[in-house]
Amino acid sequence: MKRIFLTVFTAISLMSCSADNEVVSDTTPVVPVTPGESMYFPPVTSGSTVWETRSLAELGWNNNAVQPLLDYLNQKHSKSFIILVNGRIVMEQYFNGHTATANWYWASAGKTLTATMTGIAQQEGLLNINNKVSDYLNTGWTSAPLVKENLITNRHLLTMTSGLDDAANGDCVTPDCLTYTADAGTRWAYDNVYVKLQDVVAAASHTSFSSYFNTRLRDKIGMNGMWINTSDGLSVYWSTTRSMARFGLLMLNKGKWNTDPILNETYFNEATNTSQNINLAYGYLWWLNGKSSYHLPQSQLQLPGSIIPSAPADMVMALGKNDQKIYIIPSRKMVVIRMGDAADGSNMALSDFDEVLWQKIKALYE
């Protein structure tokens, strides 16, 4: 997102008078770690703050690495940071007056929420991601020639391969801004046109996207938060950090909340693996670590190697403007959340912050 309006923040952010660098302590007793420990899911009861914890000592992690990590997060304008292992909180920290009850924007990390809702609508038989977008939005949703517009499927929006001009439209997603550059499927370009999937889901479900999202996802896993529309036609999600962690935990468990299947595992696997042959590090609006090459937002260059070399190769990422992060690491049964202002300047999704942050996270457990 290129612009996040201060008035939006003022309207929904829940302010508190807690001290800077607040550490959240949980009253739930720490349960000893046992081999083959099952994954934990916090209660979905409204207003519940119960969430099981694990100490670094129980995990055999290095306590000496904690302060350097926290100092770096604070120095880099973070507002919150959470690590889950097997669903249990290992670290939870708030900075610069932000609190556990305050909402913050997900920016483009919320693209993964849209991808998830598209999958849920498909599993309910409301849409097919292989169908063209105009089947749901009618023709004329772009300014592309009709023959070119009809090439664009829901899958192309999920994979950033619509062929629409990413450079000219900025954040604008009205038809006059969505112009033709290349045939769908032939060019990868990071573009906010993905938000049209929310319109597809709304049309297919005969309800608003936010209402469908609340009943099919948010309320089922105990998240809070809301979608806020911007003047450019985008829709940005705001929530607490723990709500972002709940979504990360759902994805760590392949779309199931405990035993409740929220998202079909087949679709989850498609979404979190390479989705096309142009940018190997991109799934369905998810970023993928550990691939042999990748593209950056607003660039057609193919770069060699993994996006974040210091991080685990199996890591899946939701990345948003100004360093909003969800890192999911299946091999370590781990979810990491970072919310805040940009670590350095402004960025679309990826930054050098990711690499240094992961060096400091790995120092905890290696």
For each residue, the residues with C-beta under 8 A, 3 or more apart:
1: 4 105 107 108 171 192 230 234 236 320 321
2: 170 171 321
3: 171 230 232
4: 1 8 9 105 107 230 236 321 322
5: 8 9 230 231
6: 9 10
7: 10 11
8: 4 5 11 12 105 228 230 236 238
9: 4 5 6 12 13 105
10: 6 7 13
11: 7 8 228
12: 8 9 103 226 228 238
13: 9 10 102 103 104 238
14: 99 101 102 103
15: 97 102
16: 97 99 101 102
17:
18: 22 94 97 99
19: 22
20: 95 96 97
21: 70 74 93 94 95 96
22: 18 19 93 94 95 98 99 100
23: 92 93 94
24: 92 93 94 100
25:
26: 49 50 51 52 53 89
27: 50
28: 50 51 52 53
29:
30: 52 53 54 55 58
31: 52
32: 58
33: 37 54 58 59
34: 37
35:
36:
37: 33 34 86
38: 86
39: 86 87 249 252 253 333
40: 52 86 87 88
41: 87 249 253 257 258
42: 48 50 51 52 87 222 246
43: 48 50 222
44: 48 219 220 221 222 257
45: 48 222
46: 222
47:
48: 42 43 44 45 222
49: 26 100
50: 26 27 28 42 43
51: 26 28 42 88 89 242
52: 26 28 30 31 40 42 87 88 89
53: 26 28 30 88 89 90
54: 30 33 58 59 85 86 88 89 90
55: 30 58 59 90
56: 59 61 62 63 66 90 91 364
57: 60 61 63
58: 30 32 33 54 55
59: 33 54 55 56 85 90 365
60: 57 365
61: 56 57 65 90 364 365
62: 56 65 66 363 364 365
63: 56 57 66
64: 67
65: 61 62 68 69 360 363 364
66: 56 62 63 69 70 91 364
67: 64 70 71
68: 65 71 72 360 363
69: 65 66 72 73 360 361 363 364
70: 21 66 67 73 74 81 93
71: 67 68 74 75
72: 68 69 75 76 356 357 360
73: 69 70 76 78 81 93 95 338 340 357
74: 21 70 71 78 95 96
75: 71 72
76: 72 73 323 340 343 344 353 357
77: 96 340 341 342 343
78: 73 74 81 95 96 323 338 339 340 341 343
79: 94 95 96 98 102 104 241 339 340 341
80: 92 93 94 95 98 100 104 241 337 338 339 340
81: 70 73 78 91 92 93 95 241 336 337 338 339
82: 89 91 92 93 241 242 244 245 335 336 337
83: 89 90 91 92 334 335 336 337 361 364
84: 87 88 89 90 245 248 249 252 334 335 336
85: 54 59 88 90 332 333 334
86: 37 38 39 40 54 333
87: 39 40 41 42 52 84 249 252 253
88: 40 51 52 53 54 84 85
89: 26 51 52 53 54 82 83 84 92
90: 53 54 55 56 59 61 83 84 85
91: 56 66 81 82 83
92: 23 24 80 81 82 83 89 100 241
93: 21 22 23 24 70 73 80 81 82
94: 18 21 22 23 24 79 80 98 99 100 241
95: 20 21 22 73 74 78 79 80 81 98 340
96: 20 21 74 77 78 79
97: 15 16 18 20
98: 22 79 80 94 95 102 104 339 340
99: 14 16 18 22 94 102
100: 22 24 49 80 92 94 240 241 242
101: 14 16 240
102: 13 14 15 16 79 98 99 240
103: 12 13 14 224 225 238 239 240
104: 13 79 80 98 238 239 240 241 324 339 340
105: 1 4 8 9 228 236 237 238 320 324
106: 109 110 113 236 237 238 239 244 318 320 324
107: 1 4 110 236 320 321 322 324
108: 1 111 319 320 321 324 348 349
109: 106 112 244 318 319 320 324 325 326
110: 106 107 113 114 236 237 318 320
111: 108 114 115 194 285 318 320
112: 109 115 116 247 251 285 286 318 326
113: 106 110 116 117 213 217 237 247
114: 110 111 117 118 194 195 197 198 201 285
115: 111 112 118 119 158 197 271 284 285 286
116: 112 113 119 120 217 255 263 271
117: 113 114 120 121 197 198 201 209 212 213 216 217
118: 114 115 121 122 127 129 154 158 197 200 201 284
119: 115 116 122 123 129 255 263 264 267 268 271 284
120: 116 117 123 124 216 217 262 263
121: 117 118 124 126 127 200 201 204 205 212
122: 118 119 125 126 127 128 129 264 267
123: 119 120 263 264 267
124: 120 121
125: 122
126: 121 122 201 204 205
127: 118 121 122 131 136 154 200 201 204
128: 122 131 154
129: 118 119 122 153 154 155 158
130: 153 154 155
131: 127 128 135 136 153 154
132: 135 150 151 152 153 154
133: 136 137 141 149 152 153 154 156 157 196 200
134: 137 138 139 141 149 150 152
135: 131 132
136: 127 131 133 154 199 200 203 204
137: 133 134 141 196 199 200 203
138: 134 141
139: 134 146 149 150
140: 149 175
141: 133 134 137 138 149 175 178 196 199
142: 149 152 164 175 178 179 180
143: 175 176 177 178 179 180
144: 148 149 152 163 164 178 179 180
145: 148 149 180
146: 139 149 150
147: 150 151
148: 144 145 151 152 163 180 183 184
149: 133 134 139 140 141 142 144 145 146 152 180
150: 132 134 139 146 147
151: 132 147 148 156 163 183 184 185
152: 132 133 134 142 144 148 149 156 157 162 163 164 184
153: 129 130 131 132 133 156 157 184
154: 118 127 128 129 130 131 132 133 136 157 158 197 200
155: 129 130 158 159 275
156: 133 151 152 153 159 161 162 163 184 185
157: 133 152 153 154 160 162 193 194 196 197 200
158: 115 118 129 154 155 194 197 271 275 284 285
159: 155 156 188 275 276 282 283 284
160: 157 188 189 190 191 194 279 282 285
161: 156 184 185 186 187 188 189 276 278
162: 152 156 157 184 189 191 193
163: 144 148 151 152 156 180 181 182 183 184 185 186 187
164: 142 144 152 169 178 179 180 181 189 191 193
165: 168 169 178 179 180 181
166: 169 181 189 190 191 193 298
167: 298
168: 165 177 179
169: 164 165 166 172 173 177 178 179 191 192 193
170: 2 177 232
171: 1 2 3 192 230 232 233 234
172: 169 177 232 233
173: 169 177 178 192 193 195 196 232 233 234
174: 177 178 233
175: 140 141 142 143 178
176: 143
177: 143 168 169 170 172 173 174
178: 141 142 143 144 164 165 169 173 174 175 193
179: 142 143 144 164 165 168 169
180: 142 143 144 145 148 149 163 164 165
181: 163 164 165 166 187 189
182: 163 186 187
183: 148 151 163 186 187
184: 148 151 152 153 156 161 162 163
185: 151 156 161 163 276
186: 161 163 182 183
187: 161 163 181 182 183 278 300
188: 159 160 161 276 278 279 282 295
189: 160 161 162 164 166 181 300
190: 160 166 295 296 297 298 348 349
191: 160 162 164 166 169 194
192: 1 169 171 173 195 232 234
193: 157 162 164 166 169 173 178 196
194: 111 114 157 158 160 191 197 285
195: 114 173 192 198 199 233 234 235
196: 133 137 141 157 173 193 199 200
197: 114 115 117 118 154 157 158 194 200 201
198: 114 117 195 201 202 209 235
199: 136 137 141 195 196 202 203 209
200: 118 121 127 133 136 137 154 157 196 197 203 204
201: 114 117 118 121 126 127 197 198 204 205 209 212
202: 198 199 205 207 208 209 212
203: 136 137 199 200 206
204: 121 126 127 136 200 201
205: 121 126 201 202 212
206: 203
207: 202 211 212
208: 202 211 212
209: 117 198 199 201 202 212 213 227 235
210: 213 214 226 227 235
211: 207 208 214 215
212: 117 121 201 202 205 207 208 209 215 216
213: 113 117 209 210 216 217 218 227
214: 210 211 217 218 219
215: 211 212 218 219 220
216: 117 120 212 213 220 262
217: 113 116 117 120 213 214 220 221 223 262
218: 213 214 215 221 223 224 225
219: 44 214 215 222 223
220: 44 215 216 217 257 260 262
221: 44 217 218 246 247 249 250 257 262
222: 42 43 44 45 46 48 219 243 246
223: 217 218 219 239 243 246 247
224: 103 218 239 240 243
225: 103 218 237 238 239 240 243
226: 12 210 237 238 239
227: 209 210 213 235 236 237
228: 8 11 12 105 235 236 237 238
229: 233 234 235 236
230: 1 3 4 5 8 171 233 234 235 236
231: 5
232: 3 170 171 172 173 192
233: 171 172 173 174 195 229 230
234: 1 171 173 192 195 229 230
235: 195 198 209 210 227 228 229 230
236: 1 4 8 105 106 107 110 227 228 229 230
237: 105 106 110 113 225 226 227 228
238: 8 12 13 103 104 105 106 225 226 228
239: 103 104 106 223 224 225 226 243 244
240: 100 101 102 103 104 224 225 243 244
241: 79 80 81 82 92 94 100 104 244 245 337 339
242: 51 82 100 245 246
243: 222 223 224 225 239 240 246 247
244: 82 106 109 239 240 241 247 248 326 337 339
245: 82 84 241 242 248 249 335 337
246: 42 221 222 223 242 243 249 250
247: 112 113 221 223 243 244 250 251 326
248: 84 244 245 251 252 318 326 327 328 335 336 337
249: 39 41 84 87 221 245 246 252 253 335
250: 221 246 247 253 255 256 257 262 263
251: 112 247 248 254 255 268 272 316 326 328 335
252: 39 84 87 248 249 328 330 333 334 335
253: 39 41 87 249 250 256 257 258
254: 251 265 268 269
255: 116 119 250 251 261 262 263 264 265 267 268
256: 250 253 259 260 261 262 263 265
257: 41 44 220 221 250 253 260 262
258: 41 253
259: 256
260: 220 256 257
261: 255 256 264 265
262: 120 216 217 220 221 250 255 256 257
263: 116 119 120 123 250 255 256 267 268
264: 119 122 123 255 261 267 268
265: 254 255 256 261 268 269
266: 269 270
267: 119 122 123 255 263 264 270 271
268: 119 251 254 255 263 264 265 271 272
269: 254 265 266 272 273
270: 266 267 273 275 283 284
271: 115 116 119 158 267 268 275 283 284 285 286
272: 251 268 269 283 284 286 288 316
273: 269 270 283 288
274: 277 280 281 282 283 288 291
275: 155 158 159 270 271 282 283 284
276: 159 161 185 188 279 282
277: 274 280
278: 161 187 188 295
279: 160 188 276 282 294 295 302
280: 274 277 288 291 292 293 294
281: 274 287 288 289 291 293 294 295 306 307
282: 159 160 188 274 275 276 279 286 287 288 294 295
283: 159 270 271 272 273 274 275 286 287 288 316
284: 115 118 119 158 159 270 271 272 275
285: 111 112 114 115 158 160 194 271
286: 112 115 271 272 282 283 316 317 318
287: 281 282 283 307 316 317 318 319 349 350
288: 272 273 274 280 281 282 283 291 307 315 316 317
289: 281 306 307 308 311 312 313 314 315 316 317
290: 306 312 313 314 315
291: 274 280 281 288 294 306 307
292: 280 304 305
293: 280 281 302 303 304 305
294: 279 280 281 282 291 302 303 305 306 307
295: 188 190 278 279 281 282 299 300 301 302 303
296: 190 299 301 303 350
297: 190 348 349 350
298: 166 167 190 348
299: 295 296
300: 187 189 295
301: 295 296
302: 279 293 294 295
303: 293 294 295 296
304: 292 293
305: 292 293 294 309
306: 281 289 290 291 294 309 311 313
307: 281 287 288 289 291 294 317 350 354
308: 289 311 315 317 354 355 358
309: 305 306 355
310: 355 358 359 362
311: 289 306 308 315 327 329 354 355 358 361 362
312: 289 290 315 329 331 332
313: 289 290 306
314: 289 290 329 330 331
315: 288 289 290 308 311 312 327 328 329
316: 251 272 283 286 287 288 289 327 328 330
317: 286 287 288 289 307 308 325 326 327 328
318: 106 109 110 111 112 248 286 287 324 325 326
319: 108 109 287 324 325 326 349 350 354
320: 1 105 106 107 108 109 110 111 323 324 325 349
321: 1 2 4 107 108 324 342 346 347 348 349
322: 4 107 340 341 342 346 347
323: 76 78 320 338 340 341 342 343 347 351 353 354
324: 104 105 106 107 108 109 318 319 320 321 338 339 340
325: 109 317 318 319 320 336 337 338 339 354
326: 109 112 244 247 248 251 317 318 319 335 336 337
327: 248 311 315 316 317 334 335 336 337
328: 248 251 252 315 316 317 334 335
329: 311 312 314 315 332 333 334 335 336
330: 252 314 316 333
331: 312 314
332: 85 312 329 365
333: 39 85 86 252 329 330
334: 83 84 85 252 327 328 329
335: 82 83 84 245 248 249 251 252 326 327 328 329
336: 81 82 83 84 248 325 326 327 329 361
337: 80 81 82 83 241 244 245 248 325 326 327
338: 73 78 80 81 323 324 325 357
339: 78 79 80 81 98 104 241 244 324 325
340: 73 76 77 78 79 80 95 98 104 322 323 324 343
341: 77 78 79 322 323
342: 77 321 322 323 345 346 347 351
343: 76 77 78 323 340 351 352 353
344: 76 347 351 352 353
345: 342
346: 321 322 342
347: 321 322 323 342 344 350 351
348: 108 190 297 298 321
349: 108 190 287 297 319 320 321
350: 287 296 297 307 319 347 354
351: 323 342 343 344 347 354
352: 343 344 355 356
353: 76 323 343 344 356 357
354: 307 308 311 319 323 325 350 351 357 358
355: 308 309 310 311 352 358 359
356: 72 352 353 359 360
357: 72 73 76 338 353 354 360 361
358: 308 310 311 354 355 361 362
359: 310 355 356 362 363
360: 65 68 69 72 356 357 363 364
361: 69 83 311 336 357 358 364 365
362: 310 311 358 359 365 366
363: 62 65 68 69 359 360 366
364: 56 61 62 65 66 69 83 360 361
365: 59 60 61 62 332 361 362
366: 362 363
